[in-house]
């Protein structure tokens, strides 16, 4: 069958940014040897950088064309003078902006060519009629002077393929090079693993087909990490069918690549990975579907479940469940909070144990419904704990802005050390933020890490109007590079 150009209807848009994210939102999370392997330093200056997607933006008159921005870290935080806006009309970027192409709806920040600089892989929904290809993955190469469109390439894809869905990065054969897992062919049952390094034409060193489907379902989330402690990253894929969660599969990494016989996992609505207790096994943090119902996430209070790693992978016996009713966790579990709507890991206080930032995009702040918040859970040698947990929102002292209904603060979250002080800083998006009369323009905040954890002191925000980028319904901050989860519904 041929590939039809996808149109984004209201229902599909909700899938792109909402409750299921089925074929549109791919997720990635990675941990290896107890630490995150993604080092998002696009210019190699030692400070991590932040890529932000605005997938709803109109570009060149095209709706849902989308653009991304890159902001560069420094000792003073994200440098406001160094924000680069890139879309598919940027010189050097393959293709042109078009309706419903949602440039950057998923982003992978990894060193793909092995030159020591982080590159940025962007998924789009463009249609290429010359080869009957739906979707693409475009690589923007890291440069000492910063990322531009110069030399950008599409990752190679066969004719009649559907490309880019479920894109996930990891080193699945332990050769020191980043590999990409994603849909990259015509046969729906299979996904490809494209093994690095990639050359500057976008070609991988080799590829492998993996039969990821055995029934009529879809991947809703993925995660990569060394879950069994053998030094090689593994891949977890999670499935849904209609309104049912369908469990997950663990594909172990080996010296020759991903195994093709998976182990069974529980379901997950979204994931993050880190070795929280530093025992040498990557742990899997998930948001669970309420009663296995994929249509209940929007009204769900939210529950996060952690599967601690073991010699056989994510343990089914050593698990932990955390909600806003857990002792020490700020707030209370209430209908529609969506605790765990986004998840990210990083060491916010420099104690050597990765913490877990939890987006709560449906949280009411006072009478302001769905204003949103972020909760940061601390970790110790015994794993995650509610003790010492922190909560932040737009009405927190020193956080710029004011909480308003529908902002969905915490609709994206990312822990990255942008100041280079060894403590992860919190980047949080509010894609539903209105900018004056501009509806759903969106905005992103940076809250710094410190010896006591995340602090609102010296926090800063940026929105599209600050940088002269398209703002109306841009959903700026809906996704951050390396962010994972099904996202939030924006009306």
C-alpha positions in Angstrom: 0.0 0.0 0.0 1.1 3.6 -0.7 1.9 6.2 2.0 -0.8 8.9 2.3 0.2 12.3 3.4 -1.0 12.7 7.0 -3.4 15.5 7.7 -3.7 16.8 11.3 -7.3 17.0 12.3 -8.5 18.1 15.8 -8.4 14.4 16.9 -5.0 13.7 15.5 -3.7 16.9 17.0 -4.9 15.7 20.3 -3.0 12.5 19.7 0.1 14.4 18.8 0.1 16.5 21.9 -2.2 14.6 24.1 -3.5 11.7 26.0 -2.0 8.8 23.9 0.5 10.2 21.5 0.2 7.1 19.5 1.9 7.4 16.4 3.0 11.0 16.7 4.8 11.3 20.0 7.9 9.2 20.4 9.8 9.2 23.6 13.4 8.6 24.7 15.1 8.2 27.9 18.5 6.7 28.5 20.8 5.7 31.3 24.0 3.7 31.2 26.5 2.9 34.0 24.4 4.8 36.4 24.5 8.1 34.5 22.6 9.7 31.6 24.5 9.3 28.4 22.9 12.2 26.6 25.2 15.2 26.9 23.3 18.0 25.2 26.3 20.3 24.4 25.8 21.3 20.8 28.8 23.7 20.7 31.2 21.7 22.9 31.8 24.5 25.4 31.1 22.3 28.5 27.7 23.7 29.2 24.6 21.7 28.4 22.1 23.4 26.0 18.3 23.2 25.6 16.4 22.5 22.4 12.7 23.6 22.5 10.0 22.6 20.1 7.1 24.8 19.0 5.2 22.2 16.9 2.0 24.1 16.5 3.5 27.2 15.0 2.5 28.6 11.6 5.6 29.1 9.4 5.5 30.7 6.0 1.7 30.6 6.1 1.7 26.9 6.8 -0.3 25.6 9.8 1.3 23.1 12.1 4.6 23.6 10.3 6.6 23.9 13.5 10.0 25.2 14.5 12.6 24.6 17.2 14.9 26.8 19.1 18.3 26.1 20.7 19.4 28.0 23.7 23.0 27.7 24.9 24.1 27.2 28.5 26.6 29.3 30.3 27.8 29.9 33.9 25.1 32.5 34.2 22.4 30.1 32.9 20.8 30.0 29.4 22.3 32.8 27.4 19.5 35.1 26.2 21.7 36.5 23.5 22.2 33.1 22.0 18.9 31.7 20.9 18.8 30.1 17.4 15.4 29.6 15.7 15.4 26.8 13.0 12.6 25.6 10.8 12.4 23.7 7.5 12.9 26.9 5.6 16.2 27.6 7.3 19.1 27.5 4.8 20.6 24.1 4.6 17.7 22.2 6.2 16.3 19.6 3.7 12.8 20.3 2.4 10.5 23.2 3.0 7.9 24.1 5.6 4.5 22.7 4.9 1.1 22.2 6.5 1.0 19.6 9.2 4.7 18.8 9.1 5.2 19.5 12.8 9.0 20.0 12.5 10.6 18.7 15.6 7.7 16.9 17.1 10.3 14.5 18.6 14.0 15.4 19.1 17.1 13.3 19.9 20.2 15.0 21.2 23.2 12.7 20.8 26.6 12.6 19.1 25.6 10.8 16.0 28.8 11.0 13.9 31.3 10.5 16.7 33.0 13.9 16.5 32.5 14.7 20.2 29.8 17.3 19.6 26.1 16.7 20.3 23.9 16.6 17.2 20.2 17.1 17.1 17.9 14.7 15.3 14.4 16.0 14.5 11.4 14.0 13.4 8.9 15.6 11.0 5.7 14.4 9.3 6.6 15.7 5.9 5.6 13.7 2.8 8.1 13.1 0.0 6.1 12.1 -3.1 9.2 11.4 -5.2 9.9 8.3 -3.1 6.5 7.9 -1.5 8.0 8.4 2.0 6.0 9.7 5.0 7.9 11.4 7.6 11.6 12.1 8.0 14.4 12.4 10.6 16.6 15.4 9.9 20.0 15.7 11.6 21.4 19.2 12.5 25.1 18.8 13.2 26.8 20.1 16.3 29.3 22.8 15.7 31.8 24.8 17.8 30.0 28.0 16.6 26.6 26.5 17.4 24.0 24.6 15.4 22.7 26.0 12.1 21.1 24.4 9.1 24.4 24.0 7.4 25.1 20.5 6.1 21.8 19.2 7.6 20.7 15.8 6.2 17.8 13.4 6.3 18.6 10.0 7.7 18.4 7.6 4.8 15.1 5.8 4.3 13.9 3.3 1.7 11.1 4.1 -0.8 7.5 3.6 0.4 8.6 3.9 4.0 7.0 5.5 7.1 9.8 7.2 9.0 10.6 8.5 12.4 7.9 7.1 14.7 9.1 6.0 18.1 12.6 7.4 17.6 14.9 6.4 20.5 18.6 6.7 21.0 21.0 4.3 22.8 24.2 2.4 22.3 22.7 -1.1 21.8 25.9 -2.9 20.8 28.3 -1.1 23.2 30.7 0.1 20.5 30.7 3.7 21.8 28.5 5.1 19.0 24.9 6.2 19.2 22.3 4.1 17.6 18.7 5.0 16.6 15.7 2.9 16.9 12.6 4.0 14.9 10.1 3.1 12.3 12.0 3.2 9.0 10.2 1.0 6.4 7.1 -0.1 4.7 6.3 -3.2 6.8 4.3 -2.0 9.8 5.4 -5.0 12.0 9.1 -4.0 11.9 11.2 -1.1 13.2 14.8 -0.5 12.3 17.9 -0.1 14.5 20.3 2.2 12.7 23.7 1.7 14.2 26.2 4.5 14.4 28.3 6.3 13.6 26.3 8.1 10.9 28.1 9.7 8.1 27.5 13.2 6.9 25.1 12.0 4.3 22.9 10.5 7.0 23.8 6.9 6.4 24.3 4.6 9.4 27.2 2.1 9.7 24.7 -0.8 9.5 21.0 -1.5 10.2 18.9 -4.2 11.8 15.2 -5.0 11.5 13.3 -5.9 14.7 9.8 -7.3 14.6 8.3 -5.1 17.3 4.6 -6.0 16.7 2.9 -9.4 17.0 -0.6 -8.1 17.4 -2.6 -5.1 16.1 -1.4 -2.4 18.6 0.9 0.6 18.6 4.0 1.8 20.5 3.1 4.6 22.8 6.4 5.1 24.7 10.0 3.8 24.8 13.0 3.9 27.0 16.7 3.0 26.8 19.0 2.1 29.6 21.4 -0.6 30.9 18.7 -2.3 33.0 20.6 -5.5 33.7 23.9 -4.0 34.5 26.0 -5.7 31.8 27.3 -2.5 30.4 25.2 -2.5 27.2 22.0 -0.4 26.8 18.7 -2.1 26.4 15.5 -1.0 24.8 12.0 -1.0 26.3 8.9 -0.5 24.1 5.4 -0.1 25.5 2.1 -0.7 23.7 -1.5 0.4 23.5 -4.5 -0.7 21.5 -7.6 1.4 21.2 -8.3 2.3 24.9 -6.3 -0.5 26.5 -2.7 -0.6 27.7 -1.0 -3.6 26.2 2.1 -4.1 28.3 5.7 -3.7 27.2 8.7 -5.6 25.9 12.4 -5.5 26.9 14.9 -6.0 24.1 18.3 -6.7 25.7 21.4 -5.1 24.1 24.3 -7.4 23.1 27.7 -6.9 21.5 26.1 -7.7 18.2 23.0 -5.4 18.7 19.5 -5.7 20.1 18.2 -9.2 20.9 15.2 -10.2 18.9 13.4 -12.2 21.6 11.9 -9.8 24.1 11.0 -10.1 27.8 7.6 -9.1 29.0 7.2 -5.8 30.9 4.3 -4.0 32.4 2.6 -1.0 30.6 3.8 2.5 30.9 2.3 5.8 29.8 5.6 7.6 29.9 9.1 6.9 31.1 12.4 8.2 32.5 15.6 6.3 33.3 18.4 6.7 35.8 20.3 4.6 38.4 18.5 6.2 41.4 20.2 4.1 44.0 23.6 3.9 42.3 23.7 0.1 42.4 24.9 -0.3 38.8 21.5 -1.1 37.3 19.4 1.5 35.5 16.0 2.0 37.0 12.8 2.6 35.1 10.4 5.3 36.2 7.0 5.2 34.6 3.6 6.8 34.7 1.0 4.1 34.9 -2.3 4.0 33.0 -5.2 4.2 35.4 -6.7 0.7 35.5 -5.0 0.0 32.2 -7.3 2.5 30.5 -5.5 4.7 28.0 -8.4 7.1 27.7 -8.3 8.0 31.4 -5.0 9.9 31.6 -6.5 13.3 31.2 -8.7 12.9 34.3 -6.3 10.8 36.2 -4.7 12.2 39.4 -1.5 10.4 38.3 0.7 7.6 39.7 4.5 7.1 39.2 5.8 3.6 39.5 9.5 2.8 39.6 10.9 -0.6 38.6 14.4 -0.9 40.0 17.0 -2.6 37.8 18.4 -6.0 38.5 20.6 -8.7 36.8 17.5 -9.7 34.8 16.3 -6.2 34.0 13.6 -4.0 35.5 12.5 -5.9 38.6 8.9 -7.0 39.0 9.3 -7.4 42.8 11.4 -4.4 43.8 9.1 -1.6 42.7 7.9 1.6 44.3 4.7 3.6 43.7 4.6 7.4 44.4 1.7 9.8 44.2 0.9 13.2 45.6 -0.5 11.4 48.6 2.9 9.8 49.4 4.4 11.2 52.6 6.6 14.3 51.9 5.3 14.9 48.4 3.8 18.4 48.0 0.1 18.6 47.1 -2.6 16.0 47.1 -3.8 13.5 44.4 -6.8 15.2 42.8 -8.8 14.4 39.6 -7.0 15.6 36.5 -3.6 16.5 38.1 -1.8 14.1 35.8 1.1 13.6 38.2 3.8 12.0 36.0 2.5 13.5 32.7 6.2 14.2 32.1 9.3 12.6 33.7 13.0 13.5 33.6 16.0 12.6 35.7 19.2 14.4 36.9 21.2 15.2 40.0 19.8 18.5 41.1 22.0 18.9 44.3 25.2 17.3 43.3 25.1 14.4 45.8 25.7 11.7 43.2 22.2 10.4 43.2 19.9 11.2 40.2 16.6 12.9 41.2 13.3 12.6 39.4 11.4 15.7 38.2 7.7 15.0 37.7 5.4 17.2 35.6 2.0 17.8 37.0 0.4 19.7 34.1 -3.2 19.4 35.3 -2.5 20.7 38.8 -4.8 23.5 40.0 -3.0 26.4 41.7 -5.7 27.9 44.0 -8.7 28.3 41.8 -6.7 28.3 38.5 -7.5 24.9 36.9 -4.8 23.2 34.9 -2.2 25.9 35.8 0.3 23.1 36.3 3.3 22.4 38.5 6.6 20.4 38.7 7.5 18.2 41.7 11.1 17.2 42.2 11.7 13.9 44.1 15.0 13.3 45.7 17.0 10.0 45.6 19.3 8.3 48.1 21.1 5.0 48.3 17.8 3.4 49.0 16.2 4.9 45.9 13.6 7.6 45.4 11.8 9.2 48.4 9.1 11.7 49.1 11.2 13.2 51.9 12.5 16.6 50.9 10.4 16.7 47.7 10.0 20.2 46.2 7.2 21.8 44.1 7.3 24.7 41.7 4.8 26.6 39.7 4.3 30.1 38.3 3.0 31.4 41.7 6.2 30.2 43.4 8.2 33.1 44.7 10.9 34.3 42.3 9.4 32.3 39.4 8.6 34.7 36.5 5.0 35.1 35.5 1.7 34.3 37.1 -0.2 31.0 37.2 -3.2 31.0 35.0 -5.9 28.5 34.1 -4.8 26.3 31.2 -1.1 27.1 31.3 -0.1 23.5 31.8 3.2 24.4 33.5 5.1 21.1 33.6 3.8 20.0 30.3 7.4 19.3 29.4 10.4 18.9 31.8 14.1 18.3 31.4 17.0 18.2 34.0 20.2 19.5 32.4 23.3 21.1 33.8 23.3 24.3 31.8 25.4 26.2 34.3 28.2 23.6 34.4 28.3 23.5 38.2 27.6 19.7 38.5 24.0 20.3 39.5 21.1 19.7 37.1 18.9 22.7 36.4 15.2 22.3 35.7 13.8 23.4 32.4 10.0 23.4 32.4 7.5 24.2 29.6 4.0 25.6 29.8 2.7 25.1 26.2 -0.7 26.4 27.1 0.6 29.8 28.3 -1.2 32.7 26.7 1.0 35.7 25.7 -1.4 38.6 26.1 -3.9 38.2 23.3 -1.8 35.4 21.7 -3.4 32.1 22.5 -1.3 29.0 23.5 1.9 30.7 22.6 3.8 28.8 25.3 6.8 29.5 27.3 9.8 27.8 28.9 11.4 28.4 32.4 14.9 27.6 33.8 15.2 27.0 37.5 18.7 26.4 38.7 20.1 23.4 40.7 21.9 24.1 44.0 23.4 22.2 47.0 19.8 22.0 48.4 18.2 21.0 45.1 16.2 23.1 42.6 15.9 26.8 43.5 13.6 29.5 42.1 16.3 32.1 42.8 17.6 33.6 39.6 15.1 31.7 37.5 14.3 33.0 34.1 11.7 32.5 31.3 11.5 32.8 27.6 8.6 32.8 25.1 8.3 33.2 21.3 7.6 36.9 21.4 10.9 37.4 23.3 12.8 36.1 20.3 10.6 37.4 17.5 9.4 33.9 16.6 5.9 32.9 15.5 3.8 32.8 18.7 0.0 32.2 17.9 -0.8 28.6 18.9 2.9 27.8 18.6 2.7 25.5 21.7 6.3 26.6 22.5 7.7 24.3 25.1 5.4 21.4 24.3 8.5 19.2 23.9 12.1 19.5 24.9 14.9 17.4 23.4 15.1 14.1 25.1 11.7 14.7 26.9 9.4 11.7 27.0 5.8 11.0 27.8 2.4 11.3 26.1 2.2 15.0 26.8 -0.9 17.1 27.6 -4.0 18.0 25.7 -4.2 21.7 24.7 -7.7 22.8 23.5 
